[in-house]
């Protein structure tokens, strides 16, 4: 259940329409995902969030698009965000992620979760070689 009300026709607001149009153009689709519709309760939040997503996820950067989606997916799993995990699994698959890569990604996420929990429980000191200030 959402914590905000969904607008019946959000595109009556020119700011929201501009963002939705940019999403459609950038992603080459007629669909605007539910998250954006729900973020439209606050046009400033919608604009800022889309700007940040577009800048990192929809623009060519040092990291290729498939890897970005897989990283986003890993963080979404770690943060237990069901919506984002589904969205970025689909996006990573659209960018070429295979079932074998997905399986490996899930093994890495599971392993990182396990070793993070162990390290948090044991609290070993950080090795000097890992600490840029001490190495």
N, CA, C and O atoms as a GROMACS GRO file, in nm:
protein
  540
    1UNK      N    1   0.084  -0.117   0.000
    1UNK     CA    2   0.000   0.000   0.000
    1UNK      C    3   0.089   0.124   0.000
    1UNK      O    4   0.186   0.132   0.076
    2UNK      N    5   0.057   0.218  -0.083
    2UNK     CA    6   0.136   0.340  -0.097
    2UNK      C    7   0.114   0.436   0.020
    2UNK      O    8   0.009   0.434   0.085
    3UNK      N    9   0.214   0.518   0.045
    3UNK     CA   10   0.204   0.621   0.149
    3UNK      C   11   0.159   0.755   0.092
    3UNK      O   12   0.140   0.851   0.166
    4UNK      N   13   0.142   0.762  -0.040
    4UNK     CA   14   0.095   0.885  -0.106
    4UNK      C   15  -0.021   0.850  -0.198
    4UNK      O   16  -0.036   0.735  -0.240
    5UNK      N   17  -0.101   0.949  -0.228
    5UNK     CA   18  -0.214   0.930  -0.318
    5UNK      C   19  -0.168   0.945  -0.462
    5UNK      O   20  -0.089   1.034  -0.496
    6UNK      N   21  -0.219   0.858  -0.546
    6UNK     CA   22  -0.190   0.862  -0.688
    6UNK      C   23  -0.282   0.964  -0.755
    6UNK      O   24  -0.403   0.958  -0.738
    7UNK      N   25  -0.223   1.056  -0.831
    7UNK     CA   26  -0.302   1.156  -0.903
    7UNK      C   27  -0.376   1.091  -1.019
    7UNK      O   28  -0.322   1.003  -1.086
    8UNK      N   29  -0.499   1.133  -1.041
    8UNK     CA   30  -0.580   1.078  -1.149
    8UNK      C   31  -0.520   1.117  -1.285
    8UNK      O   32  -0.512   1.032  -1.374
    9UNK      N   33  -0.480   1.241  -1.303
    9UNK     CA   34  -0.421   1.285  -1.428
    9UNK      C   35  -0.302   1.377  -1.399
    9UNK      O   36  -0.314   1.499  -1.411
   10UNK      N   37  -0.190   1.319  -1.362
   10UNK     CA   38  -0.075   1.401  -1.321
   10UNK      C   39  -0.021   1.490  -1.432
   10UNK      O   40   0.042   1.593  -1.404
   11UNK      N   41  -0.044   1.453  -1.557
   11UNK     CA   42   0.014   1.530  -1.667
   11UNK      C   43  -0.060   1.660  -1.695
   11UNK      O   44  -0.025   1.734  -1.787
   12UNK      N   45  -0.161   1.688  -1.617
   12UNK     CA   46  -0.222   1.822  -1.623
   12UNK      C   47  -0.126   1.926  -1.569
   12UNK      O   48  -0.136   2.044  -1.602
   13UNK      N   49  -0.032   1.883  -1.485
   13UNK     CA   50   0.071   1.973  -1.433
   13UNK      C   51   0.185   1.976  -1.536
   13UNK      O   52   0.242   1.872  -1.566
   14UNK      N   53   0.218   2.093  -1.591
   14UNK     CA   54   0.320   2.100  -1.696
   14UNK      C   55   0.458   2.050  -1.651
   14UNK      O   56   0.534   1.998  -1.732
   15UNK      N   57   0.491   2.065  -1.523
   15UNK     CA   58   0.620   2.015  -1.474
   15UNK      C   59   0.624   1.863  -1.478
   15UNK      O   60   0.723   1.803  -1.519
   16UNK      N   61   0.516   1.802  -1.436
   16UNK     CA   62   0.508   1.655  -1.437
   16UNK      C   63   0.506   1.604  -1.581
   16UNK      O   64   0.574   1.507  -1.613
   17UNK      N   65   0.429   1.670  -1.666
   17UNK     CA   66   0.423   1.629  -1.807
   17UNK      C   67   0.561   1.636  -1.871
   17UNK      O   68   0.598   1.548  -1.948
   18UNK      N   69   0.638   1.741  -1.840
   18UNK     CA   70   0.772   1.756  -1.896
   18UNK      C   71   0.863   1.639  -1.854
   18UNK      O   72   0.939   1.586  -1.935
   19UNK      N   73   0.854   1.600  -1.728
   19UNK     CA   74   0.936   1.487  -1.680
   19UNK      C   75   0.889   1.358  -1.747
   19UNK      O   76   0.971   1.281  -1.796
   20UNK      N   77   0.759   1.334  -1.749
   20UNK     CA   78   0.707   1.211  -1.810
   20UNK      C   79   0.744   1.204  -1.958
   20UNK      O   80   0.781   1.098  -2.007
   21UNK      N   81   0.735   1.316  -2.028
   21UNK     CA   82   0.774   1.319  -2.169
   21UNK      C   83   0.923   1.287  -2.185
   21UNK      O   84   0.961   1.215  -2.276
   22UNK      N   85   1.005   1.340  -2.096
   22UNK     CA   86   1.148   1.313  -2.103
   22UNK      C   87   1.179   1.167  -2.072
   22UNK      O   88   1.267   1.108  -2.134
   23UNK      N   89   1.106   1.109  -1.978
   23UNK     CA   90   1.122   0.965  -1.949
   23UNK      C   91   1.089   0.884  -2.074
   23UNK      O   92   1.164   0.794  -2.112
   24UNK      N   93   0.978   0.916  -2.136
   24UNK     CA   94   0.937   0.843  -2.258
   24UNK      C   95   1.042   0.856  -2.368
   24UNK      O   96   1.078   0.758  -2.432
   25UNK      N   97   1.091   0.978  -2.390
   25UNK     CA   98   1.190   1.002  -2.494
   25UNK      C   99   1.321   0.932  -2.462
   25UNK      O  100   1.377   0.862  -2.546
   26UNK      N  101   1.370   0.949  -2.340
   26UNK     CA  102   1.498   0.892  -2.300
   26UNK      C  103   1.495   0.740  -2.307
   26UNK      O  104   1.592   0.678  -2.352
   27UNK      N  105   1.387   0.681  -2.265
   27UNK     CA  106   1.376   0.535  -2.261
   27UNK      C  107   1.313   0.477  -2.388
   27UNK      O  108   1.299   0.355  -2.400
   28UNK      N  109   1.276   0.563  -2.481
   28UNK     CA  110   1.216   0.520  -2.607
   28UNK      C  111   1.098   0.426  -2.583
   28UNK      O  112   1.093   0.314  -2.634
   29UNK      N  113   1.003   0.475  -2.504
   29UNK     CA  114   0.885   0.397  -2.468
   29UNK      C  115   0.767   0.490  -2.450
   29UNK      O  116   0.784   0.612  -2.436
   30UNK      N  117   0.649   0.435  -2.451
   30UNK     CA  118   0.529   0.513  -2.419
   30UNK      C  119   0.490   0.495  -2.272
   30UNK      O  120   0.398   0.561  -2.223
   31UNK      N  121   0.559   0.407  -2.204
   31UNK     CA  122   0.526   0.373  -2.066
   31UNK      C  123   0.606   0.456  -1.967
   31UNK      O  124   0.726   0.478  -1.984
   32UNK      N  125   0.538   0.502  -1.864
   32UNK     CA  126   0.604   0.567  -1.750
   32UNK      C  127   0.576   0.477  -1.630
   32UNK      O  128   0.461   0.458  -1.591
   33UNK      N  129   0.682   0.422  -1.573
   33UNK     CA  130   0.667   0.326  -1.463
   33UNK      C  131   0.594   0.385  -1.344
   33UNK      O  132   0.590   0.507  -1.325
   34UNK      N  133   0.536   0.297  -1.265
   34UNK     CA  134   0.455   0.336  -1.148
   34UNK      C  135   0.531   0.426  -1.052
   34UNK      O  136   0.474   0.521  -0.998
   35UNK      N  137   0.659   0.398  -1.029
   35UNK     CA  138   0.735   0.479  -0.934
   35UNK      C  139   0.725   0.627  -0.968
   35UNK      O  140   0.705   0.711  -0.880
   36UNK      N  141   0.739   0.659  -1.096
   36UNK     CA  142   0.735   0.799  -1.139
   36UNK      C  143   0.597   0.860  -1.116
   36UNK      O  144   0.586   0.976  -1.078
   37UNK      N  145   0.493   0.781  -1.140
   37UNK     CA  146   0.357   0.829  -1.115
   37UNK      C  147   0.336   0.860  -0.967
   37UNK      O  148   0.270   0.958  -0.932
   38UNK      N  149   0.392   0.777  -0.882
   38UNK     CA  150   0.377   0.801  -0.738
   38UNK      C  151   0.466   0.916  -0.691
   38UNK      O  152   0.427   0.990  -0.601
   39UNK      N  153   0.584   0.931  -0.750
   39UNK     CA  154   0.670   1.045  -0.715
   39UNK      C  155   0.609   1.178  -0.760
   39UNK      O  156   0.646   1.283  -0.708
   40UNK      N  157   0.517   1.172  -0.854
   40UNK     CA  158   0.455   1.294  -0.907
   40UNK      C  159   0.370   1.368  -0.803
   40UNK      O  160   0.323   1.478  -0.831
   41UNK      N  161   0.349   1.309  -0.685
   41UNK     CA  162   0.277   1.383  -0.581
   41UNK      C  163   0.354   1.509  -0.542
   41UNK      O  164   0.296   1.605  -0.490
   42UNK      N  165   0.487   1.509  -0.570
   42UNK     CA  166   0.572   1.624  -0.540
   42UNK      C  167   0.655   1.653  -0.665
   42UNK      O  168   0.756   1.586  -0.688
   43UNK      N  169   0.616   1.750  -0.746
   43UNK     CA  170   0.686   1.776  -0.872
   43UNK      C  171   0.836   1.802  -0.857
   43UNK      O  172   0.914   1.761  -0.943
   44UNK      N  173   0.877   1.868  -0.750
   44UNK     CA  174   1.020   1.894  -0.729
   44UNK      C  175   1.094   1.764  -0.705
   44UNK      O  176   1.202   1.742  -0.762
   45UNK      N  177   1.039   1.678  -0.621
   45UNK     CA  178   1.101   1.549  -0.594
   45UNK      C  179   1.109   1.466  -0.722
   45UNK      O  180   1.210   1.402  -0.749
   46UNK      N  181   1.003   1.467  -0.800
   46UNK     CA  182   0.999   1.396  -0.928
   46UNK      C  183   1.110   1.448  -1.020
   46UNK      O  184   1.186   1.368  -1.075
   47UNK      N  185   1.120   1.578  -1.036
   47UNK     CA  186   1.221   1.638  -1.125
   47UNK      C  187   1.362   1.605  -1.080
   47UNK      O  188   1.447   1.566  -1.161
   48UNK      N  189   1.388   1.620  -0.950
   48UNK     CA  190   1.523   1.594  -0.898
   48UNK      C  191   1.562   1.448  -0.912
   48UNK      O  192   1.674   1.416  -0.950
   49UNK      N  193   1.468   1.359  -0.882
   49UNK     CA  194   1.497   1.216  -0.889
   49UNK      C  195   1.521   1.173  -1.033
   49UNK      O  196   1.615   1.099  -1.061
   50UNK      N  197   1.435   1.218  -1.126
   50UNK     CA  198   1.454   1.184  -1.267
   50UNK      C  199   1.586   1.240  -1.319
   50UNK      O  200   1.658   1.172  -1.392
   51UNK      N  201   1.619   1.364  -1.281
   51UNK     CA  202   1.746   1.423  -1.324
   51UNK      C  203   1.863   1.334  -1.282
   51UNK      O  204   1.952   1.306  -1.363
   52UNK      N  205   1.863   1.290  -1.157
   52UNK     CA  206   1.972   1.207  -1.105
   52UNK      C  207   1.977   1.070  -1.173
   52UNK      O  208   2.085   1.021  -1.208
   53UNK      N  209   1.860   1.009  -1.190
   53UNK     CA  210   1.854   0.878  -1.257
   53UNK      C  211   1.902   0.891  -1.402
   53UNK      O  212   1.982   0.811  -1.449
   54UNK      N  213   1.853   0.991  -1.471
   54UNK     CA  214   1.890   1.010  -1.611
   54UNK      C  215   2.040   1.034  -1.624
   54UNK      O  216   2.105   0.978  -1.713
   55UNK      N  217   2.095   1.116  -1.537
   55UNK     CA  218   2.238   1.151  -1.543
   55UNK      C  219   2.328   1.029  -1.525
   55UNK      O  220   2.429   1.016  -1.593
   56UNK      N  221   2.292   0.940  -1.434
   56UNK     CA  222   2.376   0.824  -1.407
   56UNK      C  223   2.338   0.699  -1.484
   56UNK      O  224   2.424   0.628  -1.536
   57UNK      N  225   2.208   0.672  -1.491
   57UNK     CA  226   2.164   0.544  -1.545
   57UNK      C  227   2.132   0.547  -1.694
   57UNK      O  228   2.137   0.443  -1.760
   58UNK      N  229   2.098   0.663  -1.748
   58UNK     CA  230   2.057   0.671  -1.889
   58UNK      C  231   2.157   0.748  -1.974
   58UNK      O  232   2.130   0.778  -2.090
   59UNK      N  233   2.271   0.779  -1.916
   59UNK     CA  234   2.375   0.852  -1.988
   59UNK      C  235   2.501   0.766  -1.990
   59UNK      O  236   2.534   0.701  -1.891
   60UNK      N  237   2.570   0.767  -2.100
   60UNK     CA  238   2.695   0.692  -2.109
   60UNK      C  239   2.796   0.749  -2.011
   60UNK      O  240   2.824   0.868  -2.012
   61UNK      N  241   2.850   0.662  -1.927
   61UNK     CA  242   2.951   0.700  -1.829
   61UNK      C  243   3.064   0.598  -1.836
   61UNK      O  244   3.074   0.523  -1.933
   62UNK      N  245   3.150   0.596  -1.737
   62UNK     CA  246   3.263   0.503  -1.735
   62UNK      C  247   3.218   0.357  -1.721
   62UNK      O  248   3.288   0.266  -1.766
   63UNK      N  249   3.104   0.335  -1.658
   63UNK     CA  250   3.052   0.200  -1.636
   63UNK      C  251   2.945   0.172  -1.741
   63UNK      O  252   2.856   0.254  -1.764
   64UNK      N  253   2.954   0.056  -1.805
   64UNK     CA  254   2.858   0.024  -1.911
   64UNK      C  255   2.717   0.004  -1.853
   64UNK      O  256   2.701  -0.023  -1.734
   65UNK      N  257   2.618   0.018  -1.940
   65UNK     CA  258   2.478   0.017  -1.898
   65UNK      C  259   2.436  -0.113  -1.828
   65UNK      O  260   2.366  -0.108  -1.727
   66UNK      N  261   2.478  -0.228  -1.879
   66UNK     CA  262   2.439  -0.354  -1.817
   66UNK      C  263   2.497  -0.364  -1.676
   66UNK      O  264   2.427  -0.405  -1.583
   67UNK      N  265   2.622  -0.327  -1.659
   67UNK     CA  266   2.685  -0.333  -1.528
   67UNK      C  267   2.617  -0.237  -1.431
   67UNK      O  268   2.596  -0.270  -1.314
   68UNK      N  269   2.581  -0.117  -1.479
   68UNK     CA  270   2.509  -0.022  -1.392
   68UNK      C  271   2.378  -0.084  -1.343
   68UNK      O  272   2.346  -0.074  -1.224
   69UNK      N  273   2.304  -0.148  -1.433
   69UNK     CA  274   2.177  -0.210  -1.393
   69UNK      C  275   2.200  -0.323  -1.294
   69UNK      O  276   2.122  -0.340  -1.200
   70UNK      N  277   2.307  -0.400  -1.314
   70UNK     CA  278   2.336  -0.510  -1.223
   70UNK      C  279   2.379  -0.458  -1.086
   70UNK      O  280   2.344  -0.517  -0.984
   71UNK      N  281   2.452  -0.348  -1.084
   71UNK     CA  282   2.489  -0.286  -0.955
   71UNK      C  283   2.364  -0.234  -0.885
   71UNK      O  284   2.347  -0.254  -0.764
   72UNK      N  285   2.278  -0.167  -0.960
   72UNK     CA  286   2.154  -0.114  -0.903
   72UNK      C  287   2.069  -0.228  -0.848
   72UNK      O  288   2.008  -0.216  -0.742
   73UNK      N  289   2.065  -0.338  -0.921
   73UNK     CA  290   1.991  -0.456  -0.878
   73UNK      C  291   2.049  -0.511  -0.748
   73UNK      O  292   1.974  -0.544  -0.656
   74UNK      N  293   2.181  -0.522  -0.739
   74UNK     CA  294   2.245  -0.574  -0.618
   74UNK      C  295   2.211  -0.488  -0.497
   74UNK      O  296   2.180  -0.540  -0.390
   75UNK      N  297   2.218  -0.356  -0.512
   75UNK     CA  298   2.186  -0.266  -0.402
   75UNK      C  299   2.038  -0.275  -0.368
   75UNK      O  300   2.001  -0.271  -0.250
   76UNK      N  301   1.953  -0.289  -0.468
   76UNK     CA  302   1.808  -0.302  -0.444
   76UNK      C  303   1.778  -0.428  -0.366
   76UNK      O  304   1.693  -0.427  -0.277
   77UNK      N  305   1.847  -0.538  -0.398
   77UNK     CA  306   1.829  -0.662  -0.322
   77UNK      C  307   1.876  -0.641  -0.178
   77UNK      O  308   1.806  -0.678  -0.084
   78UNK      N  309   1.994  -0.581  -0.161
   78UNK     CA  310   2.049  -0.558  -0.027
   78UNK      C  311   1.958  -0.468   0.056
   78UNK      O  312   1.948  -0.484   0.177
   79UNK      N  313   1.893  -0.372  -0.009
   79UNK     CA  314   1.803  -0.281   0.060
   79UNK      C  315   1.660  -0.334   0.069
   79UNK      O  316   1.572  -0.266   0.122
   80UNK      N  317   1.638  -0.455   0.019
   80UNK     CA  318   1.506  -0.520   0.023
   80UNK      C  319   1.398  -0.436  -0.046
   80UNK      O  320   1.286  -0.427   0.003
   81UNK      N  321   1.433  -0.375  -0.158
   81UNK     CA  322   1.336  -0.297  -0.235
   81UNK      C  323   1.282  -0.385  -0.348
   81UNK      O  324   1.344  -0.399  -0.453
   82UNK      N  325   1.166  -0.443  -0.323
   82UNK     CA  326   1.104  -0.534  -0.418
   82UNK      C  327   1.080  -0.467  -0.552
   82UNK      O  328   1.108  -0.524  -0.657
   83UNK      N  329   1.027  -0.344  -0.549
   83UNK     CA  330   0.997  -0.272  -0.672
   83UNK      C  331   1.124  -0.254  -0.756
   83UNK      O  332   1.127  -0.288  -0.874
   84UNK      N  333   1.229  -0.202  -0.694
   84UNK     CA  334   1.353  -0.175  -0.767
   84UNK      C  335   1.422  -0.304  -0.812
   84UNK      O  336   1.480  -0.309  -0.920
   85UNK      N  337   1.416  -0.408  -0.729
   85UNK     CA  338   1.476  -0.536  -0.769
   85UNK      C  339   1.410  -0.589  -0.896
   85UNK      O  340   1.478  -0.636  -0.987
   86UNK      N  341   1.277  -0.581  -0.902
   86UNK     CA  342   1.207  -0.625  -1.023
   86UNK      C  343   1.240  -0.535  -1.142
   86UNK      O  344   1.270  -0.583  -1.252
   87UNK      N  345   1.235  -0.405  -1.120
   87UNK     CA  346   1.260  -0.309  -1.228
   87UNK      C  347   1.400  -0.325  -1.286
   87UNK      O  348   1.418  -0.327  -1.408
   88UNK      N  349   1.500  -0.337  -1.199
   88UNK     CA  350   1.637  -0.342  -1.248
   88UNK      C  351   1.679  -0.481  -1.294
   88UNK      O  352   1.776  -0.495  -1.368
   89UNK      N  353   1.608  -0.585  -1.250
   89UNK     CA  354   1.628  -0.717  -1.311
   89UNK      C  355   1.583  -0.711  -1.456
   89UNK      O  356   1.653  -0.758  -1.546
   90UNK      N  357   1.466  -0.654  -1.479
   90UNK     CA  358   1.416  -0.641  -1.616
   90UNK      C  359   1.508  -0.553  -1.700
   90UNK      O  360   1.536  -0.585  -1.815
   91UNK      N  361   1.556  -0.444  -1.643
   91UNK     CA  362   1.646  -0.354  -1.717
   91UNK      C  363   1.778  -0.422  -1.748
   91UNK      O  364   1.831  -0.407  -1.858
   92UNK      N  365   1.833  -0.496  -1.652
   92UNK     CA  366   1.959  -0.566  -1.676
   92UNK      C  367   1.942  -0.673  -1.783
   92UNK      O  368   2.029  -0.691  -1.868
   93UNK      N  369   1.829  -0.743  -1.779
   93UNK     CA  370   1.802  -0.843  -1.883
   93UNK      C  371   1.789  -0.775  -2.020
   93UNK      O  372   1.839  -0.827  -2.120
   94UNK      N  373   1.724  -0.661  -2.024
   94UNK     CA  374   1.710  -0.588  -2.150
   94UNK      C  375   1.847  -0.541  -2.201
   94UNK      O  376   1.866  -0.524  -2.321
   95UNK      N  377   1.940  -0.520  -2.111
   95UNK     CA  378   2.077  -0.479  -2.148
   95UNK      C  379   2.167  -0.598  -2.175
   95UNK      O  380   2.286  -0.581  -2.204
   96UNK      N  381   2.111  -0.720  -2.166
   96UNK     CA  382   2.188  -0.838  -2.204
   96UNK      C  383   2.228  -0.931  -2.092
   96UNK      O  384   2.302  -1.027  -2.117
   97UNK      N  385   2.184  -0.907  -1.969
   97UNK     CA  386   2.219  -0.997  -1.860
   97UNK      C  387   2.158  -1.135  -1.886
   97UNK      O  388   2.038  -1.147  -1.909
   98UNK      N  389   2.241  -1.237  -1.882
   98UNK     CA  390   2.196  -1.374  -1.904
   98UNK      C  391   2.150  -1.436  -1.771
   98UNK      O  392   2.174  -1.381  -1.664
   99UNK      N  393   2.085  -1.553  -1.780
   99UNK     CA  394   2.047  -1.626  -1.659
   99UNK      C  395   2.172  -1.664  -1.579
   99UNK      O  396   2.170  -1.659  -1.456
  100UNK      N  397   2.279  -1.701  -1.648
  100UNK     CA  398   2.403  -1.738  -1.579
  100UNK      C  399   2.460  -1.617  -1.504
  100UNK      O  400   2.507  -1.631  -1.391
  101UNK      N  401   2.457  -1.500  -1.566
  101UNK     CA  402   2.506  -1.379  -1.499
  101UNK      C  403   2.417  -1.343  -1.380
  101UNK      O  404   2.466  -1.301  -1.276
  102UNK      N  405   2.286  -1.360  -1.397
  102UNK     CA  406   2.193  -1.332  -1.288
  102UNK      C  407   2.221  -1.425  -1.170
  102UNK      O  408   2.222  -1.382  -1.054
  103UNK      N  409   2.243  -1.553  -1.199
  103UNK     CA  410   2.276  -1.649  -1.094
  103UNK      C  411   2.403  -1.611  -1.021
  103UNK      O  412   2.410  -1.617  -0.899
  104UNK      N  413   2.505  -1.572  -1.097
  104UNK     CA  414   2.631  -1.531  -1.036
  104UNK      C  415   2.612  -1.405  -0.952
  104UNK      O  416   2.665  -1.394  -0.841
  105UNK      N  417   2.535  -1.309  -1.003
  105UNK     CA  418   2.506  -1.188  -0.928
  105UNK      C  419   2.439  -1.222  -0.795
  105UNK      O  420   2.478  -1.168  -0.691
  106UNK      N  421   2.340  -1.311  -0.798
  106UNK     CA  422   2.271  -1.350  -0.675
  106UNK      C  423   2.366  -1.420  -0.577
  106UNK      O  424   2.355  -1.402  -0.456
  107UNK      N  425   2.459  -1.501  -0.630
  107UNK     CA  426   2.558  -1.566  -0.543
  107UNK      C  427   2.649  -1.461  -0.478
  107UNK      O  428   2.682  -1.472  -0.360
  108UNK      N  429   2.688  -1.361  -0.555
  108UNK     CA  430   2.773  -1.254  -0.500
  108UNK      C  431   2.697  -1.175  -0.394
  108UNK      O  432   2.751  -1.147  -0.287
  109UNK      N  433   2.571  -1.140  -0.422
  109UNK     CA  434   2.490  -1.066  -0.324
  109UNK      C  435   2.474  -1.148  -0.196
  109UNK      O  436   2.487  -1.096  -0.085
  110UNK      N  437   2.446  -1.276  -0.212
  110UNK     CA  438   2.432  -1.364  -0.095
  110UNK      C  439   2.561  -1.376  -0.016
  110UNK      O  440   2.559  -1.372   0.107
  111UNK      N  441   2.672  -1.390  -0.085
  111UNK     CA  442   2.802  -1.401  -0.018
  111UNK      C  443   2.838  -1.270   0.053
  111UNK      O  444   2.885  -1.272   0.167
  112UNK      N  445   2.815  -1.158  -0.015
  112UNK     CA  446   2.845  -1.028   0.047
  112UNK      C  447   2.758  -1.007   0.171
  112UNK      O  448   2.806  -0.956   0.272
  113UNK      N  449   2.631  -1.046   0.163
  113UNK     CA  450   2.542  -1.033   0.279
  113UNK      C  451   2.595  -1.116   0.396
  113UNK      O  452   2.596  -1.071   0.511
  114UNK      N  453   2.639  -1.238   0.366
  114UNK     CA  454   2.692  -1.326   0.470
  114UNK      C  455   2.818  -1.269   0.532
  114UNK      O  456   2.828  -1.257   0.654
  115UNK      N  457   2.916  -1.233   0.448
  115UNK     CA  458   3.044  -1.186   0.504
  115UNK      C  459   3.028  -1.048   0.569
  115UNK      O  460   3.099  -1.018   0.665
  116UNK      N  461   2.937  -0.963   0.518
  116UNK     CA  462   2.909  -0.835   0.584
  116UNK      C  463   2.855  -0.861   0.724
  116UNK      O  464   2.897  -0.796   0.820
  117UNK      N  465   2.761  -0.954   0.736
  117UNK     CA  466   2.703  -0.985   0.867
  117UNK      C  467   2.810  -1.039   0.962
  117UNK      O  468   2.814  -1.002   1.079
  118UNK      N  469   2.894  -1.127   0.911
  118UNK     CA  470   3.001  -1.182   0.994
  118UNK      C  471   3.098  -1.072   1.039
  118UNK      O  472   3.135  -1.066   1.156
  119UNK      N  473   3.140  -0.987   0.946
  119UNK     CA  474   3.233  -0.879   0.980
  119UNK      C  475   3.169  -0.782   1.079
  119UNK      O  476   3.236  -0.733   1.170
  120UNK      N  477   3.040  -0.752   1.061
  120UNK     CA  478   2.970  -0.664   1.155
  120UNK      C  479   2.959  -0.726   1.293
  120UNK      O  480   2.962  -0.655   1.393
  121UNK      N  481   2.945  -0.858   1.299
  121UNK     CA  482   2.934  -0.927   1.428
  121UNK      C  483   3.070  -0.935   1.497
  121UNK      O  484   3.080  -0.913   1.618
  122UNK      N  485   3.174  -0.968   1.421
  122UNK     CA  486   3.307  -0.989   1.478
  122UNK      C  487   3.381  -0.857   1.501
  122UNK      O  488   3.458  -0.845   1.597
  123UNK      N  489   3.359  -0.759   1.415
  123UNK     CA  490   3.422  -0.627   1.422
  123UNK      C  491   3.575  -0.632   1.416
  123UNK      O  492   3.641  -0.574   1.502
  124UNK      N  493   3.632  -0.701   1.316
  124UNK     CA  494   3.779  -0.702   1.306
  124UNK      C  495   3.829  -0.563   1.266
  124UNK      O  496   3.756  -0.488   1.201
  125UNK      N  497   3.952  -0.527   1.303
  125UNK     CA  498   4.005  -0.398   1.259
  125UNK      C  499   4.030  -0.402   1.108
  125UNK      O  500   4.056  -0.508   1.051
  126UNK      N  501   4.020  -0.286   1.046
  126UNK     CA  502   4.046  -0.276   0.902
  126UNK      C  503   4.196  -0.291   0.880
  126UNK      O  504   4.276  -0.223   0.945
  127UNK      N  505   4.233  -0.380   0.788
  127UNK     CA  506   4.374  -0.400   0.756
  127UNK      C  507   4.435  -0.270   0.702
  127UNK      O  508   4.371  -0.199   0.625
  128UNK      N  509   4.558  -0.242   0.741
  128UNK     CA  510   4.625  -0.120   0.698
  128UNK      C  511   4.631  -0.111   0.545
  128UNK      O  512   4.620  -0.002   0.489
  129UNK      N  513   4.648  -0.222   0.478
  129UNK     CA  514   4.659  -0.223   0.332
  129UNK      C  515   4.529  -0.178   0.266
  129UNK      O  516   4.531  -0.132   0.152
  130UNK      N  517   4.414  -0.190   0.336
  130UNK     CA  518   4.285  -0.148   0.283
  130UNK      C  519   4.255  -0.002   0.314
  130UNK      O  520   4.162   0.055   0.257
  131UNK      N  521   4.330   0.058   0.405
  131UNK     CA  522   4.305   0.193   0.453
  131UNK      C  523   4.399   0.289   0.380
  131UNK      O  524   4.518   0.292   0.408
  132UNK      N  525   4.344   0.367   0.288
  132UNK     CA  526   4.424   0.456   0.204
  132UNK      C  527   4.510   0.552   0.288
  132UNK      O  528   4.622   0.585   0.250
  133UNK      N  529   4.458   0.595   0.401
  133UNK     CA  530   4.533   0.688   0.486
  133UNK      C  531   4.650   0.622   0.556
  133UNK      O  532   4.746   0.690   0.592
  134UNK      N  533   4.642   0.492   0.578
  134UNK     CA  534   4.748   0.422   0.651
  134UNK      C  535   4.842   0.344   0.559
  134UNK      O  536   4.948   0.300   0.603
  135UNK      N  537   4.806   0.328   0.432
  135UNK     CA  538   4.892   0.247   0.343
  135UNK      C  539   4.990   0.333   0.267
  135UNK      O  540   5.070   0.281   0.189
   0.00000   0.00000   0.00000
